[in-house]
């Protein structure tokens, strides 16, 4: 059964159960309300009769009472409590005897009497003065009230049927409104399954909207990832093909005796250089693959950030001096973090060396703590990074001007993300690029 049908059945069943319970409670209460109302009506009628009889005839003229009461077309008794006998009755003697047998007359607290299968609602009104011991007892068959109850039942039943139809329509509308976005979302997921990432942004509310937004973002991320992978393979093949072609050219030339002794020696040097370059590229590709697929290679420990930055500066000083630029660093004291020290050092060196290659005269490293986050910024005064390149600068084999393998920043990002951090790039106050690394304490 489809989800929409299941929800429709569930909502409808719930509404019907609620309505059925409400109907049963109302149906049950109607009879009690009718009985209470009938008792009030009997009491009013009885008090009116007693007042008329007391005012006009006193309390002794029973015969005249009988004539008046017979004319009222009411079911009643005039009962003498002192002598425990019925003085007047509009009902048969057989019925009166049945009530006497059940002690209904003597039990003043009893509000309902029974004779055979019939029940009666009663009301007792005392004649004044009370010393006379006379009571007027009025009765109404419960069957008369059940007829009224049945009339109410018929009306309630029709209301119930209308309510049930309304419940079905409301349930269908609500479930359709709820399930339609899910059905659309299913179709969009099928498109993603077929690697079609141009999916529709589904309009919904609540948790379904959150899921739809997540699917939309996932599709965009998958598309970006697929594009990145395609670019990666294209760039990787290019980066590997160039040195291989160089090596192949020199190797064939030396084999065929095309190069002289000096040219052959130079060719061998170029071949060794290209092999070393290939080795660096392959090692970095292996490291990236391990960072993505083998979490075990990442061994976090507690690190003193000040000592870590000192290691970066010590390794960068020779390159800084060779280029003739200034390297300044400022680190707040007593900052520690939890990460793989060797790999985080590698990430920072990749970023710093990237800054050194592009800097004109200076490069700065600053470390500060904001709340429970550690912010490391590495800025230079070079030409900066264009917006077009900045969006892809951390992808594999994406190189800026004077770039080397195009893997350094990709490795840095992978290491930082493994440390539960984030790296971004923008324009620095020095005029060049500024890399900001945000890590947890």
Secondary structure, DSSP 4 states (H G I P E B T S, - for coil): --HHHHHHHHHHHHHHHHHHHHHHHHHHHHHHHHHHHHHHHHHHHHHHHHHHHHHHHTTT-HHHHHHHHHTTT-EEEEEETTTTEEEEESS-HHHHHHHHHTTTTT-TT--EEEETTEEEEEEEEEPSSGGG-EEEEEEEEHHHHHHHHHHHHHHHHHHHHHHHHHHHHHHHHHHHHHHHHHHHHHHHHHHHHTT----------HHHHHHHHHHHHHHHHHHHHHHHHHHHHHHHHHHHHHHHHHHHHHHHHHHTT-S-HHHHHHHHHHHHHHHHHHHHHHHHHHHHHHHHH-GGG---EEEEHHHHHHHHHHHHHHHHHHHT-EEEEEE-SS-EEEE-HHHHHHHHHHHHHHHHHH-SSEEEEEEEEETTEEEEEEEE-SS---HHHHTTTTSTT---TT-SSS-HHHHHHHHHHHTT-EEEEEE-TTSSEEEEEEEE-
